[in-house]
Amino acid sequence: CANAEEAIIKVDAGRPLQPATLGDSESLRVGDRVVAIGNPLGFSNSASAGIVSAMHRQIGLSAFDDVIQTDATINQGNSGGPLFNTRGEVVGVNSAIFSPTGGNIGLGFAIPAEVAGPVVEQLRTSGKGRRGYLGVGIQPLNEDIAKSLGLPKNRGEIVASVEPTG
């Protein structure tokens, strides 16, 4: 948000608030340090540090799955909190964990800022977030496939299947 009066959720803090800056999650690299903020298990204003463990991870979260994996401690209640880079920019929105017990085991996931940013703008301008749907199944582009297609790097996705009505 440009200022607190343009926020999607208005907070009456009794003083002007400085909104966090949305950063470039595409510039993140595995090993970069990050900080997850949230309210895990009811403990408000908690912060935990970690690193980016993987980019463009597919975890079956939704049809629009392409998340940042981090070992920063994310527990129940962190969802919706920001994932910051070392410059204090929001590079992700904490969204999920994988755990056999429901507690943190170092597998936390955040929606990248490049995905969340346009949704925030849609909410701000129209009050609704809408995403397109193609009706295709995708798979990550790996090094072998990129090489066989003559691509310079293994970033992106490949259409692996098309739904009958897609």
N, C-alpha and C positions, 0 to 999 in steps of 0.2 A: 504494500500500500504506500502511496505517496505520503500520506499522513494519517493520523489516528482517526480523523473524521471520515476517511474513505474505507475504513476497515469493514470487512464482511460482518464481523461481530463487533458491535460497539461496546467498549469497555469504559466505564466511568471510573477512572483512576484518581481523579481529583487533580491531575497534573498532565501536561502533554507527554505522550509516549512516542518513542522513536521505534518505528517498525523495523524488523530485521530485513536485510537485503537478500533477495533471491539470487543465489550464485549459479555458477555454470557446472552442473553435475557431469556434463560430458568431459570436462577437463580432469575429473577424478581419475586416479590410477590406483591399482592394487598396491597396498602398503601406505597410502596417504592416511594421515591421522584425521579422525573425526570425533565429534562429541554429540551424544544423543541426550536430548532433554525431554523430560516427561514427568508423569505422576505415577510411577510404577507401584502397584499394590496399595494405592492411596497415600503414598509418601510424596507430597507435593514438591515441586521445584527440584527434582533430582537430575543430576548430570552424571554421565559416565563417558569415559574416553576409550577409544579403540582405534582400529584401522579399517580401511576398506579391504574386505576379504575377496570380493569378486564384483564385477560389473555385469550388467545385462543378464542377471540370473533369472531363470525360468523356474518358478516354484509352484505353479498351479493356483496362484492367488486369484486370478481372474482371466478373462479373455484378453486383457491388456497387460499381461505379465511381462515385466522387464525391470527388475529391481536391483538396488544396490545391496550387496551383502556386507554386513559388518560384524565384528566381534565386540563392538561397544555394547554394554549391557542394556538390552531392551527386554522388559518384562511386561506382563499384563498391566495396562494402564498407560503405557508409553505411546500407544497408537495415536497418531495425529500430532505428536510432538515433532519438533524440528531435529534434523541431523545437520550439524554445522561443520564446515571445513575449518582449517586453522586461521582463515581470514575473518571468521565470524559471519560468513554467509550461509544461508540455508541452502543446502545442496540436496536435501531429501526430506521426506515426511515419513517418520517411523510408522510401519504398518503391520508387521507380522514377525513372529518367531517360529522356529521349529524346535520342539522339545517333547520328549516322551513324558515329562512330568508336569509341564506347564510353566516351569521356571527357566531361567536363562541358562543355556549351555554354549553360548558363543555363536549362535546362528540367528542373527537379527537381520531384518530386511526393511528397506526404506524405498518409497516411491521417489524416483529422481525428480529434481526440480524442473527439468525440461518437460516432464509429464504433468506435474502438479501445477506449474505456473499458468498454462493456458486454461486449466479448469478454474483456477482462482479468478482469472480475468473474466471467464464466462459467468461465474457466479456474481462477480462485481457488476457486470453490465446487464445481464439478463435475469439473474436470480436462479438460473439453472445451469448445471454442468452437463454437457452432452458430448459423447464420444462417438466416433464413427465405428461401423462394424462392417467388415468385408465378407465374413463367412468363409474364412480360410484358416487352415492349420499351419502354423509356422514352426520352424526349428532354428536354433542358433546357427549362424554361419561359423564353422570351425576352420582351423588352419588348412586342413587337407582339401576341403571343399573350395575354400577361397583360392588356393593354389590351382586346383583343377579348372576353375573358371577364369583364371588369369587376373584375379583381383589383388590389389596391392596389400590389403590387410584383411584380417578376419573379423570385421565388425559388420553387424547387420543380421538379417534374418533371411531365411529361404522359405518360399511357399511350398509346404510339403504335401498339402491336400486342400481340396476345395469342397466345401459342403454343397450338397445338391441344390440348395436354394441360394448359395453364396454368389 
